[in-house]
Amino acid sequence: MTRTALRDVVGDRPIVLDGGLATLLERHGHDLSSDLWSARLLRDDPDAIRAAHEEFFAAGAEVATTASYQVSFEGFGAAGADRDEVERLLRRSVELAAAARDAAAPDGWVAASVGPYGAVLADGSEYRGDYGLDVAQLRAFHRPRLDVLASTVADGAADVLAVETVPCLAEVEAVLAELDGTGVPAWLSLSAAGSRTRAGEPLEEAFAMAAGVAEVLAVGVNCTTPPDATAAVPLAGRHTTAVVYPNSGQRWDAGARAWTGESAFDPADVAAWVAAGARLVGGCCRVGPEDVAALRAVLSET
């Protein structure tokens, strides 16, 4: 089946993303407390990942975001995997999402997740951006994963790269430099606080940088609080199509590897996001299929 390219649709109407894949897997009893997080199941229980993708599609999601966020050569290398196995796991993440799409939502899309450098550290630094690495070092980190995941877009298994939860301008510059000229469609999404990156820099500067790269079809925020997401969408919309998928608003305790507080995710916020220029809308950590279903219902009424 030939699907309409995501880039061709995103300018016409809002598209519903999925929610927190790890949240759903944990809800189904999987232990994700290791440094590999949900990526562990790519090796240990791939069927659980496919089933979770299908559950989000059944709830009304149109895009499955792969379980590759936490996959890195460094992280899996520390767990005993060689480079060939890491490449296989990256490709498997896309294969599982594509199989779920083909079974549950043939007109849907797959976004190959490219997590930030902080994800491999597994210490919450994607919410701080205090890496101490320069642009060249960050480019070297991202390049091998981007190459593998970009090849899945070229093969037609994935439709877009989801470069997500980026906390600082140095990493924005690094991933944009790696994307520029590849012809591979991508969205760029930052973790942010108000109008600033997690590292305290102007968020709009990141969006302006991305607007000059033809491969980037949308910019925005994810895994930030819903109020911060609402504040960020108009800044993104000034430059190009916006993507927004906040977490529940609860706080991540990296030491305890647990979320604390009450959910503030309100699907009704999607109306304001769309009015401000968002065309890719969904949720991140702690946002489940029921939230995605409610978000889709709100969209159907706007």
Backbone torsions as a table, in degrees:
resi	resn	phi	psi	omega
1	MET	NA	136.5	177.2
2	THR	-96.0	117.3	179.6
3	ARG	-90.8	151.1	172.9
4	THR	-67.9	135.2	-179.4
5	ALA	-61.5	137.9	-178.8
6	LEU	-56.3	-40.8	-179.8
7	ARG	-58.9	-32.5	-177.9
8	ASP	-76.3	-21.0	-177.6
9	VAL	-97.5	-33.7	-169.9
10	VAL	-61.9	-25.6	178.3
11	GLY	-80.2	-12.7	-174.0
12	ASP	-95.4	-33.6	-174.2
13	ARG	-159.2	160.7	174.7
14	PRO	-67.0	142.8	178.9
15	ILE	-118.6	133.9	-175.4
16	VAL	-88.9	120.6	174.4
17	LEU	-85.6	174.5	176.7
18	ASP	-85.5	-164.9	179.3
19	GLY	-118.3	-146.9	-176.4
20	GLY	-80.7	106.5	-178.8
21	LEU	-62.3	-45.3	-180.0
22	ALA	-63.8	-38.4	177.2
23	THR	-55.3	-46.6	-177.9
24	LEU	-68.1	-40.5	178.9
25	LEU	-64.1	-40.0	176.6
26	GLU	-64.3	-40.1	179.2
27	ARG	-59.3	-31.6	-179.9
28	HIS	-88.5	11.6	170.4
29	GLY	96.6	8.5	-178.9
30	HIS	-85.6	137.4	178.8
31	ASP	-85.6	112.1	-178.8
32	LEU	-113.8	30.3	-174.1
33	SER	-81.2	-7.6	-179.4
34	SER	-77.8	170.0	178.6
35	ASP	-63.0	-20.2	-178.9
36	LEU	-84.2	-11.2	175.0
37	TRP	53.0	-138.6	-176.2
38	SER	-66.7	-20.9	-179.8
39	ALA	-62.2	-23.6	178.4
40	ARG	-56.5	-34.9	-175.7
41	LEU	-73.8	-15.0	173.3
42	LEU	-60.3	-32.1	179.4
43	ARG	-93.9	-37.5	-169.7
44	ASP	-96.3	-28.9	-177.7
45	ASP	-156.4	66.5	-176.5
46	PRO	-61.1	-29.5	179.9
47	ASP	-62.5	-31.4	179.0
48	ALA	-66.7	-36.0	178.3
49	ILE	-68.1	-45.4	178.3
50	ARG	-60.1	-42.7	-179.3
51	ALA	-63.0	-37.9	179.0
52	ALA	-66.0	-41.5	175.6
53	HIS	-59.3	-44.7	-179.2
54	GLU	-63.3	-34.2	179.0
55	GLU	-65.5	-39.6	176.9
56	PHE	-67.8	-41.0	176.6
57	PHE	-60.4	-42.7	180.0
58	ALA	-62.4	-28.2	179.1
59	ALA	-79.7	-9.8	178.2
60	GLY	117.9	0.7	175.9
61	ALA	-66.0	147.3	177.1
62	GLU	-110.2	-9.1	-178.6
63	VAL	-132.0	131.4	171.7
64	ALA	-102.6	124.9	177.3
65	THR	-95.8	124.8	-169.7
66	THR	-67.9	164.4	-179.3
67	ALA	-86.2	28.8	-176.7
68	SER	-94.4	0.4	-177.0
69	TYR	-49.7	-46.1	-173.9
70	GLN	-95.9	3.9	-178.3
71	VAL	-83.3	122.7	174.8
72	SER	-145.7	156.9	177.1
73	PHE	-64.5	-34.5	-179.4
74	GLU	-71.5	-46.9	-176.6
75	GLY	-65.4	-48.1	178.8
76	PHE	-73.7	-27.1	175.1
77	GLY	-61.2	-39.9	177.8
78	ALA	-66.2	-22.9	178.6
79	ALA	-94.0	8.5	173.7
80	GLY	98.1	5.4	-179.0
81	ALA	-88.7	141.9	174.3
82	ASP	-88.7	176.3	-174.2
83	ARG	-64.0	-36.2	179.4
84	ASP	-63.3	-40.3	179.8
85	GLU	-67.8	-39.4	178.9
86	VAL	-62.6	-42.1	176.8
87	GLU	-60.7	-41.4	178.8
88	ARG	-63.2	-39.6	-179.7
89	LEU	-68.1	-38.9	175.4
90	LEU	-60.0	-46.1	179.0
91	ARG	-67.1	-36.7	178.8
92	ARG	-61.9	-37.4	179.7
93	SER	-58.4	-39.2	178.8
94	VAL	-73.7	-42.1	-179.8
95	GLU	-59.0	-39.8	-179.2
96	LEU	-67.7	-43.9	178.5
97	ALA	-65.6	-39.8	179.5
98	ALA	-66.8	-38.5	177.9
99	ALA	-64.0	-40.6	177.8
100	ALA	-65.1	-42.7	177.0
101	ARG	-59.4	-49.0	-176.3
102	ASP	-62.8	-31.6	-178.8
103	ALA	-82.4	-37.4	-169.8
104	ALA	-109.8	-25.6	-175.8
105	ALA	-152.8	73.3	-173.1
106	PRO	-57.8	-23.0	177.8
107	ASP	-87.7	0.1	-176.4
108	GLY	-82.7	-172.4	-174.8
109	TRP	-135.0	163.2	176.6
110	VAL	-120.3	128.5	175.1
111	ALA	-107.9	118.5	-180.0
112	ALA	-81.9	112.9	-174.2
113	SER	-73.0	130.4	174.1
114	VAL	-118.3	99.3	-178.8
115	GLY	-75.4	163.7	-179.2
116	PRO	-77.6	170.5	176.9
117	TYR	-57.0	-36.4	-178.2
118	GLY	-60.0	-25.1	-179.2
119	ALA	-63.4	-38.6	-178.5
120	VAL	-69.0	-24.7	178.7
121	LEU	-75.5	-25.0	177.2
122	ALA	54.4	37.0	-179.9
123	ASP	-127.7	15.6	179.7
124	GLY	80.8	9.4	-175.5
125	SER	-72.2	-12.4	172.4
126	GLU	-69.2	-9.6	175.0
127	TYR	-103.8	9.3	177.3
128	ARG	-129.3	-40.6	-179.7
129	GLY	77.3	17.8	-176.8
130	ASP	-93.7	59.6	-174.4
131	TYR	-75.8	-37.2	-173.0
132	GLY	76.0	19.4	178.2
133	LEU	-110.5	148.1	177.4
134	ASP	-89.9	177.3	-175.8
135	VAL	-61.3	-41.4	-179.1
136	ALA	-61.9	-41.3	179.2
137	GLN	-67.0	-38.4	179.0
138	LEU	-70.1	-36.0	175.3
139	ARG	-62.1	-43.0	-179.7
140	ALA	-63.7	-35.1	177.9
141	PHE	-67.4	-45.9	-173.4
142	HIS	-76.6	-28.9	-169.3
143	ARG	-55.5	-49.5	-175.7
144	PRO	-62.8	-41.4	179.1
145	ARG	-67.4	-43.3	178.9
146	LEU	-60.0	-40.1	180.0
147	ASP	-60.7	-44.5	-178.5
148	VAL	-67.5	-48.3	-177.0
149	LEU	-69.0	-34.9	176.3
150	ALA	-62.7	-33.6	179.2
151	SER	-66.5	-27.9	177.9
152	THR	-73.7	-26.7	173.0
153	VAL	-71.0	-44.1	178.4
154	ALA	-60.3	-34.3	-180.0
155	ASP	-78.7	-12.1	179.4
156	GLY	89.8	1.7	178.4
157	ALA	-75.8	-45.9	173.5
158	ALA	-101.8	160.1	-177.8
159	ASP	-109.9	-24.2	-173.6
160	VAL	-160.4	152.2	171.0
161	LEU	-91.7	132.7	175.1
162	ALA	-104.7	93.6	177.9
163	VAL	-84.9	109.9	-163.5
164	GLU	-134.0	158.9	176.2
165	THR	60.7	35.1	-179.4
166	VAL	-79.7	126.4	-170.7
167	PRO	-102.0	-5.1	-172.3
168	CYS	-150.5	157.7	-176.9
169	LEU	-67.0	-32.3	178.6
170	ALA	-60.7	-40.3	179.6
171	GLU	-74.4	-33.1	173.0
172	VAL	-58.5	-49.0	-179.6
173	GLU	-60.2	-39.5	-177.9
174	ALA	-65.3	-50.0	-176.3
175	VAL	-70.2	-34.2	177.5
176	LEU	-65.4	-38.6	178.1
177	ALA	-63.7	-35.2	179.3
178	GLU	-75.3	-30.8	-180.0
179	LEU	-79.9	-33.3	-171.8
180	ASP	-58.9	124.0	176.9
181	GLY	89.5	-3.9	-177.9
182	THR	-81.5	-24.1	-175.0
183	GLY	77.5	6.9	-177.9
184	VAL	-94.8	119.2	-178.9
185	PRO	-65.7	144.1	-177.6
186	ALA	-152.0	154.2	162.8
187	TRP	-113.3	153.7	-179.6
188	LEU	-119.8	121.4	-176.2
189	SER	-129.9	131.9	-176.7
190	LEU	-106.9	155.5	164.4
191	SER	-91.2	131.7	-169.1
192	ALA	-143.7	165.2	173.9
193	ALA	-131.8	107.6	-176.3
194	GLY	64.7	-126.1	-179.4
195	SER	-98.6	16.2	-177.1
196	ARG	-121.8	152.0	169.3
197	THR	-67.4	168.6	177.6
198	ARG	-63.3	-23.5	176.6
199	ALA	-85.3	0.8	174.9
200	GLY	92.3	11.5	-178.1
201	GLU	-94.0	162.6	179.1
202	PRO	-63.2	121.8	-178.4
203	LEU	-63.3	-37.8	-177.5
204	GLU	-65.4	-24.4	176.3
205	GLU	-64.0	-38.3	177.0
206	ALA	-64.2	-43.6	-179.4
207	PHE	-64.6	-38.3	179.0
208	ALA	-65.9	-39.1	177.1
209	MET	-60.4	-43.2	-176.4
210	ALA	-70.6	-30.2	-177.4
211	ALA	-62.8	-19.0	179.2
212	GLY	-88.9	2.1	-178.7
213	VAL	-110.2	116.3	-172.4
214	ALA	-61.8	-28.6	-177.6
215	GLU	-68.9	-21.6	-174.9
216	VAL	-83.1	114.5	-178.4
217	LEU	-94.1	-13.5	178.4
218	ALA	-161.7	151.2	174.2
219	VAL	-131.0	155.1	179.2
220	GLY	171.2	-145.9	-174.9
221	VAL	-137.1	153.3	171.5
222	ASN	-147.8	165.3	179.1
223	CYS	48.8	37.8	168.7
224	THR	-118.7	171.5	-178.2
225	THR	-69.7	154.1	177.4
226	PRO	-55.6	-42.8	177.0
227	PRO	-62.2	-40.0	177.9
228	ASP	-66.7	-34.6	177.1
229	ALA	-64.1	-44.1	179.6
230	THR	-61.5	-35.6	178.2
231	ALA	-71.8	-30.9	-174.1
232	ALA	-82.7	-29.0	-173.8
233	VAL	-58.6	-44.8	178.3
234	PRO	-60.6	-32.4	177.5
235	LEU	-65.9	-41.9	178.0
236	ALA	-67.7	-41.3	-176.3
237	GLY	-64.9	-16.7	176.4
238	ARG	-69.6	-20.0	-172.0
239	HIS	-110.8	-38.0	-179.3
240	THR	-167.5	-170.5	175.2
241	THR	-59.1	142.2	-178.6
242	ALA	-102.3	145.1	171.9
243	VAL	-118.6	136.5	-178.6
244	VAL	-147.0	124.9	174.9
245	TYR	-151.1	85.4	-178.0
246	PRO	-72.9	164.9	169.9
247	ASN	-81.9	-169.6	-175.3
248	SER	-76.5	-8.8	-175.0
249	GLY	93.6	-3.0	175.5
250	GLN	-78.3	163.7	-174.4
251	ARG	-101.8	135.2	178.2
252	TRP	-87.4	122.3	175.4
253	ASP	-98.1	101.4	-174.6
254	ALA	-64.2	-34.1	-179.5
255	GLY	-66.1	-45.6	-179.6
256	ALA	-85.0	-11.3	-175.4
257	ARG	51.5	54.9	-178.3
258	ALA	-151.9	156.2	176.1
259	TRP	-96.4	142.5	-180.0
260	THR	-126.9	157.9	178.0
261	GLY	93.3	-176.6	-177.0
262	GLU	-104.1	151.5	-180.0
263	SER	-69.8	138.8	174.3
264	ALA	-119.8	14.0	-179.2
265	PHE	-73.4	121.8	-178.8
266	ASP	-126.0	108.7	-179.2
267	PRO	-55.5	-22.4	179.3
268	ALA	-64.0	-20.3	179.1
269	ASP	-63.4	-20.0	-175.1
270	VAL	-60.9	-28.8	179.6
271	ALA	-62.7	-42.2	177.7
272	ALA	-68.7	-36.6	178.8
273	TRP	-63.4	-46.8	-178.7
274	VAL	-64.9	-40.7	178.8
275	ALA	-62.1	-28.2	-179.1
276	ALA	-90.6	1.4	175.1
277	GLY	116.0	3.0	-179.8
278	ALA	-75.8	135.1	175.5
279	ARG	-126.8	-9.7	172.6
280	LEU	-120.7	111.4	-170.9
281	VAL	-133.9	138.2	180.0
282	GLY	-174.0	-149.2	-178.9
283	GLY	-139.3	168.8	-179.4
284	CYS	-123.4	-137.9	-173.6
285	CYS	-55.7	135.0	177.4
286	ARG	74.3	10.8	176.2
287	VAL	-106.2	116.6	-173.1
288	GLY	-102.8	-179.5	-179.9
289	PRO	-56.1	-35.7	-179.9
290	GLU	-65.3	-33.7	176.6
291	ASP	-70.0	-40.1	178.3
292	VAL	-63.7	-40.8	178.4
293	ALA	-62.6	-41.2	179.1
294	ALA	-67.3	-39.1	178.0
295	LEU	-62.4	-43.7	179.8
296	ARG	-63.8	-37.6	178.4
297	ALA	-62.8	-40.4	177.2
298	VAL	-62.5	-43.2	179.8
299	LEU	-61.3	-37.1	-177.9
300	SER	-67.7	-17.7	-179.2
301	GLU	-96.8	-8.9	-177.1
302	THR	-91.4	NA	NA
